[in-house]
């Protein structure tokens, strides 16, 4: 239950931080946190795919444990 509350609080905090509040601020200042979050998630997914690809055995090699 504590993990669920923590997850909900974390998501609410992220939404609170990325919500634009100042109409007179420039476009980048309003959306910088959202842009940063999208870039970080994309980089994490790229790294995940690259690590999974590097763990696959190459053709002609036996897999570990065989």
C-alpha positions as CSV (number, residue, x, y, z in Angstrom):
1,X,0.0,0.0,0.0
2,X,2.9,2.4,0.8
3,X,4.3,1.8,-2.7
4,X,1.0,2.7,-4.3
5,X,0.7,5.9,-2.3
6,X,4.3,6.7,-3.2
7,X,3.7,6.1,-6.9
8,X,0.6,8.3,-6.9
9,X,2.4,11.1,-5.0
10,X,5.3,10.9,-7.5
11,X,3.1,11.1,-10.5
12,X,1.1,14.0,-8.9
13,X,4.4,15.8,-8.2
14,X,5.6,15.4,-11.8
15,X,2.3,16.8,-13.1
16,X,2.5,19.6,-10.7
17,X,6.0,20.5,-11.8
18,X,5.3,20.4,-15.5
19,X,2.0,22.3,-15.4
20,X,2.6,25.7,-17.0
21,X,1.7,28.6,-14.7
22,X,3.0,31.8,-16.1
23,X,1.3,32.9,-19.3
24,X,3.9,35.6,-20.0
25,X,6.8,33.2,-19.8
26,X,8.3,31.9,-23.1
27,X,7.3,28.7,-24.7
28,X,10.5,26.9,-23.6
29,X,10.2,28.0,-20.0
30,X,6.6,26.6,-19.8
31,X,7.3,23.2,-21.3
32,X,11.0,22.5,-20.3
33,X,10.2,19.9,-17.7
34,X,7.9,18.0,-20.1
35,X,10.4,18.1,-22.9
36,X,13.2,16.9,-20.5
37,X,11.0,14.1,-19.2
38,X,10.2,12.9,-22.8
39,X,13.9,13.0,-23.7
40,X,15.0,11.1,-20.6
41,X,12.3,8.4,-21.2
42,X,13.4,8.1,-24.9
43,X,17.0,7.7,-23.9
44,X,16.1,5.1,-21.3
45,X,14.1,3.1,-23.8
46,X,17.0,3.3,-26.3
47,X,19.4,2.1,-23.7
48,X,17.0,-0.7,-22.7
49,X,16.7,-1.9,-26.4
50,X,20.5,-1.6,-26.9
51,X,21.2,-3.7,-23.7
52,X,18.7,-6.3,-24.7
53,X,20.2,-6.6,-28.2
54,X,23.7,-7.0,-26.8
55,X,22.6,-9.9,-24.6
56,X,21.4,-12.0,-27.5
57,X,24.0,-14.5,-28.7
58,X,25.5,-13.9,-32.1
59,X,25.0,-16.4,-34.9
60,X,27.3,-19.4,-34.4
61,X,27.8,-18.8,-30.7
62,X,26.3,-20.9,-28.0
63,X,24.2,-19.2,-25.4
64,X,25.5,-19.1,-21.9
65,X,24.7,-22.1,-19.8
66,X,24.5,-24.6,-22.7
